[in-house]
Amino acid sequence: MKTLRSHVGGAWHQASDRFVPLFDPSSEEEIAQVSSDGIDFESAVAYSRSHGGASLRELGYSQRGELLLAMSKALHQCRDDLLELSILNSGVTRKDAKFDVDGATGTLAYYGYLGKEIGDSKFLPDGDGEELGRSSRFWGQHCWVARNGVAIHINAFNFPAWGFAEKAAAAILAGMPVISKPATSTALVTERMIEILNDEEVLPSGILSLVCGSVEGLLESLDGQDVVAFTGSSGTGFMIRSQENLLRRSVPVNIEADSLNCAVIGPDVSPGSETWGLLVREIAREITQKSGQKCTAVRRIFVPEERIDDLQEALIEVLSTTVTGSPRDPSVTMGALSTASQLAAAVEGTARLVQKAQIVHGEGTRIDGVGAKPGKGWFFPPTLLRVTDTSDCDVVHDLEVFAPVSTLLPYDGSAPEAACSLARGGGTLVSSIYSDDTGWVGDLLARGGSFSGRFYLGSEKMASQATGSGVALPQSQHGGPGRAGGGSELGAARALTLYMQRIALQGSRRMIEDLTNPRES
Ligand code: NAP
């Protein structure tokens, strides 16, 4: 059986004790073991800061971008290997594995090209400069400069490839070395990615380290030049955010937590229209893609009451075509949940939703998967629920069932009530609004825009190029207020600022402009 290793202090570390098993979710067979036992976190942090940080600060954005492009290329060359590991350890279909793995290489490449676009500077200007004295000789300019510490990246189990890459891309481009910690249960893919990058000698030593297993004690080694970026449940996020050492030393912490994302159907959208076709396709995909184990999945669907029967029927028609089972069976379109505890939480969570909503499609329980041994595998079918009394359904707005589960809720079709319903989620990563009426969409955004980090505006005009709301594109911010953690990642160059310190420069205009924009000096 494979034993996953960590890579710290410029070398591989293999533990000899306190192992946790990893499983194939489709067969429940043990496939690997993980432990971080014996890692000296203080030394690991010191090595990253001194070796990785020093190497990166020698480079401008353009050269760091070259490193990211080399990472993307090396990983893409091993794509099939990574897809197989993803199928094995996450239980997802090949198509869903691609969503994660190609998302990783694509995001690395995006930030690689962005670095080349920014150029050779080591500072990123923040806004325009301005005159501070009687003339422009005394000049002021804000800019960003890389922090001198290490970025600790703690990721969720559902995106072992993309989660690692999207965080690493931003930190490395900003000039910070990374210690990446994948969720233990699906660490196989991330470990292989780091192995590939090491074998290919893509990065100077210390820029990218890996801890497979527990990071107990790591956060205590950090100081005010370091950064923590976390993705996972709000409970763990709260624990990390309130860690004493991080608070005492003002260590920046970015939290991407869970989210009761929603789709809002505008009153102008009627069955048969192009926008209706788009929303049915996309919502059904958001429910089933990656077996619903996506932080951006649609959990609540708000639909004008006179259209709720139509939408229910249309969604059931699409969801009924889903074949749940082993990703190795060619007929299967949706794989397993990733762990036994995720399955238990899905069953228990759906039972709680059923107290205030009614199941209109699916089982709400484990099923045998197509192509899998009877009684084995963590399979849970697409499940659609419907609320009748929206005044008494708090659980639907509060409980994230991290599985292919979504709930239909009627509303009166007005923008104020749509905004109110959206807000009941307490802050989401993404909300999709399907409407061709710009005035109505504007009204909804003005009233409820601050409750979501991203709005996906589905309409007839963009339908031919639409990606669906679940894709976290590197160009757009990923992160949302309140319950979603209050964090912000991606969004092109905006992602870099977490890893940099903003400084105000005051001096001669010539010197400041030469420093911040060397290409044009
Ligand atoms: P989780 O149980 O909170 O774990 C997340 C990560 O935190 C894992 O790497 C875990 O490591 C680590 N961790 C746990 N306790 C820790 C501690 N005391 N100190 C440091 N690290 C600790 O979440 P999950 O089950 O992996 O992920 C599912 C959740 O993530 C869902 O709620 C989903 O909505 C959310 N999610 C959010 C986003 C987003 O972008 N907002 C994206 C994906 C997922 P171990 O695995 O070793 O315990």
Residues whose N, C-alpha, C, O or C-beta is under 5 A from the ligand:
A	BS01	NAP	I154 N155 A156 F157 K181 P182 A183 T184 S185 G213 S214 V215 T231 G232 S233 T236 E256 A257 D258 S259 C295 A484
